């Protein structure tokens, strides 16, 4: 048993040394470019529930606005299609495809610092109770906005890390 623990400890120690030797640095580390975005992004005013959810998820990633240096803007697009039918030919499931085209502008200059687009999909069941008919689509759209926000945050942090 002690040989196993010793071997495991040596392997973990060796892996950590290898990571530090290759210049590994946490993306949200204290001195990272990404940490400089925390609290520095102002967000567009949402008009829809989906836009609101996207902005809230981005605030979770980048923090609420303190002293804004950048303005985040996005255009959302969603399409809902039936994908499953029950024996009585009623629709049993819906598939939602969503995309967002986004820009991050420097507030002082208006210059676009970073832009891109992301897309994903989710689905929900159309069967169930009356409450399910209301909550299932809302939950699916909520999940979709969370996925899109995560993809935007990943692309943005990767972009800023490459700017070193």
GUMAR-234719 format. One line per 2 residues: number of its first residue (from 1); their letters; for each residue x, y, z of C-alpha. Coordinates in steps of 0.2 Angstrom, whole numbers, plus 5000, padded with zeros to 4 digits. Layout:
BEGIN
NUM = a = X Y Z ~ ...
***
This chain:
BEGIN
1 = xx = 5000 5000 5000 ~ 5014 5012 5004
3 = xx = 5022 5009 4987 ~ 5006 5014 4978
5 = xx = 5005 5030 4988 ~ 5023 5034 4985
7 = xx = 5022 5030 4966 ~ 5006 5041 4965
9 = xx = 5014 5055 4974 ~ 5029 5054 4963
11 = xx = 5019 5054 4947 ~ 5008 5069 4953
13 = xx = 5024 5078 4958 ~ 5032 5075 4941
15 = xx = 5017 5080 4931 ~ 5016 5097 4941
17 = xx = 5034 5100 4938 ~ 5032 5096 4919
19 = xx = 5017 5109 4919 ~ 5027 5122 4927
21 = xx = 5042 5119 4915 ~ 5031 5122 4900
23 = xx = 5024 5139 4906 ~ 5007 5132 4912
25 = xx = 4997 5146 4920 ~ 4979 5146 4925
27 = xx = 4968 5156 4913 ~ 4960 5165 4928
29 = xx = 4976 5167 4938 ~ 4980 5183 4946
31 = xx = 4992 5190 4933 ~ 4983 5183 4918
33 = xx = 4975 5193 4904 ~ 4958 5186 4908
35 = xx = 4958 5192 4926 ~ 4960 5210 4919
37 = xx = 4943 5208 4911 ~ 4934 5205 4928
39 = xx = 4922 5219 4931 ~ 4928 5228 4915
41 = xx = 4914 5223 4904 ~ 4897 5233 4902
43 = xx = 4883 5223 4893 ~ 4870 5228 4881
45 = xx = 4852 5231 4887 ~ 4842 5215 4885
47 = xx = 4825 5215 4876 ~ 4820 5197 4878
49 = xx = 4821 5184 4891 ~ 4835 5175 4881
51 = xx = 4845 5190 4880 ~ 4843 5193 4898
53 = xx = 4849 5175 4902 ~ 4864 5177 4891
55 = xx = 4869 5193 4899 ~ 4867 5185 4917
57 = xx = 4877 5170 4912 ~ 4891 5182 4905
59 = xx = 4891 5192 4921 ~ 4894 5175 4930
61 = xx = 4909 5172 4920 ~ 4916 5190 4919
63 = xx = 4909 5198 4934 ~ 4897 5212 4936
65 = xx = 4902 5229 4929 ~ 4914 5239 4940
67 = xx = 4923 5251 4930 ~ 4919 5247 4912
69 = xx = 4932 5247 4898 ~ 4923 5236 4886
71 = xx = 4905 5235 4879 ~ 4898 5218 4875
73 = xx = 4885 5217 4862 ~ 4876 5202 4854
75 = xx = 4863 5197 4841 ~ 4854 5181 4845
77 = xx = 4845 5170 4833 ~ 4835 5154 4838
79 = xx = 4825 5142 4828 ~ 4813 5129 4835
81 = xx = 4809 5113 4825 ~ 4798 5098 4829
83 = xx = 4809 5082 4830 ~ 4798 5068 4837
85 = xx = 4780 5063 4835 ~ 4769 5052 4846
87 = xx = 4758 5038 4838 ~ 4744 5050 4837
89 = xx = 4755 5061 4826 ~ 4756 5075 4840
91 = xx = 4773 5083 4842 ~ 4783 5075 4856
93 = xx = 4799 5084 4856 ~ 4806 5101 4850
95 = xx = 4824 5104 4845 ~ 4831 5122 4847
97 = xx = 4846 5129 4837 ~ 4853 5145 4843
99 = xx = 4867 5156 4838 ~ 4875 5173 4844
101 = xx = 4886 5185 4834 ~ 4895 5196 4847
103 = xx = 4907 5210 4848 ~ 4918 5217 4862
105 = xx = 4921 5236 4859 ~ 4933 5247 4869
107 = xx = 4922 5260 4876 ~ 4934 5275 4874
109 = xx = 4938 5272 4856 ~ 4923 5262 4850
111 = xx = 4936 5250 4842 ~ 4931 5232 4841
113 = xx = 4943 5222 4851 ~ 4936 5205 4848
115 = xx = 4921 5198 4839 ~ 4915 5181 4834
117 = xx = 4900 5169 4833 ~ 4894 5154 4842
119 = xx = 4880 5141 4840 ~ 4873 5126 4849
121 = xx = 4857 5117 4851 ~ 4846 5109 4865
123 = xx = 4829 5100 4865 ~ 4814 5098 4876
125 = xx = 4799 5087 4878 ~ 4782 5093 4872
127 = xx = 4773 5080 4882 ~ 4767 5081 4900
129 = xx = 4757 5092 4911 ~ 4751 5110 4908
131 = xx = 4765 5116 4919 ~ 4778 5106 4909
133 = xx = 4771 5114 4893 ~ 4777 5131 4900
135 = xx = 4792 5126 4910 ~ 4800 5114 4898
137 = xx = 4803 5127 4883 ~ 4809 5140 4896
139 = xx = 4821 5128 4903 ~ 4828 5123 4886
141 = xx = 4830 5141 4881 ~ 4839 5144 4897
143 = xx = 4851 5130 4895 ~ 4854 5136 4877
145 = xx = 4859 5153 4883 ~ 4870 5146 4896
147 = xx = 4879 5135 4883 ~ 4881 5151 4871
149 = xx = 4888 5161 4885 ~ 4900 5148 4890
151 = xx = 4906 5147 4872 ~ 4908 5166 4871
153 = xx = 4917 5167 4887 ~ 4929 5153 4882
155 = xx = 4933 5161 4865 ~ 4935 5178 4873
157 = xx = 4947 5172 4886 ~ 4957 5162 4874
159 = xx = 4958 5178 4863 ~ 4964 5189 4877
161 = xx = 4977 5175 4883 ~ 4984 5175 4865
163 = xx = 4987 5194 4866 ~ 5001 5192 4879
***
